[in-house]
Amino acid sequence: MIEGALAVWYLLTAASMVFMVYDLATNTPAMGVMKVAWVLITLYLGPIGLFIYLLSCRQPLPGTHDAFIAAHWKQSVGSLAHCLAGDATGIILGAMLTYRFGFPNGIDLIVEYAAAFLFGWMIFQALFMRSMLGGDYALAMRKTFFAEFVSMNMVMVGMIPTMVILMHALPESHNPLHPLFWGVMSVATLAGGVTAYPINSWMVRRGIKHGMMSAPQKVVPAMAGMKMPDMAMPMPESAGGHTYHATPMALAQQAQIAALTLAALAAAAWLTARIAPIRL
């Protein structure tokens, strides 16, 4: 029963991936980081990821992307997407690595946490954001550390309970070569996205984190030699701009927010351990 459902899910995921890659290549002018993020999100979430993309990012008509993604909730989805893509990838790679060594699940979680943070921070945050900060990778790492840390903690609030409980109930799902492993990771990624959306929305509203972005587009007049009226629309910088200006936040406030996310993560782990054992 489960295997049959997973087979259907993987077929839908493959179809979603084909459409996603084609659309990003031919229609939607998303920034490079967002294109990579959407491909990974769709790989992990299948048709659910594609549905979210259609609602929040895919431009309905050429030249409308900036206007289409201007709404705050869409900016927040963009912020969440590249965070979730990086963190989930780190977690999955960490889980594949720890399976080979047969560690207890508590050690697995520690390795996965570290892998998620390093992968999300050093690649999906700092590496992709450095062009917005004058190409300075070290500066990009400093500027994105807080946003990645608190966002990843909230991703883990959803992913840890899902992974631990489902893998306890379905022992075969520990094996990366088993279809159940990828099914569990899909559900866990979705759960992580749900728990991390509020903090990403808050950071976008405060200007701490950028949201959805458009790639630079060359405006071509409809008729050669014809003067076109100025159709420029004032858009939020996070939508079409390429310079990253995070709003400064006092160190004490950063520490408070970080502590709250760590407390939420600790509570999630504690509650999970009441249902399924976490062993070190």
CORDAPE-V98586 format. One line per field, one symbol per residue. psi: psi as a letter, one per 20 degrees, with the letter a starting at -180 (. if undefined). burial: I if it has 16 or more other C-alpha atoms within 10 Angstrom, else O. A space follows every 10 residues. Layout:
psi: ???
burial: ???
//
This chain:
psi: gghgghgggh ghggghgggg ggghhifplq qghhggghgg ghghichggg ggghhhhoph qpjjgghhjh qghhhhgggh ghghggghgg gghghhghhh ikqqhghghg ghgggggggg ghfifgghih hikjjogggh gghigggggh ghghghhhhg ggggghhhhn hhihoiiphh ghgghggggg ghhghigghh gghghijhqr bqqqqppppp qhppippqqo jppoqqhigi rjponppqpq hhhghggghg hhgggggggg hgihgpqoq.
burial: OOOOOOOOII OOIIOIIOOI OOOIOOOIII IOIIIIIIII IIIIIIIIII OIIOOIIIIO OOOOIIOIII OOIIIIIIII IIIIIIIIII IIIIIIIIOO OOOOIOOIIO IIIOIIIIII IIOIIIIIII OOIOOOIOOI IOIIIIIIII IIIIIIIIII IIIIIIIIOO OOIIIIOOII IIIIIIIIII IIIIIIIIII IOIIIOIIII IIIIIOOOOO OOOOOOOOOO OOOOOIIIII IIOIOIOOOO OOOOOOOIOO IIOIIOOIIO OIOOOOOIOO
//
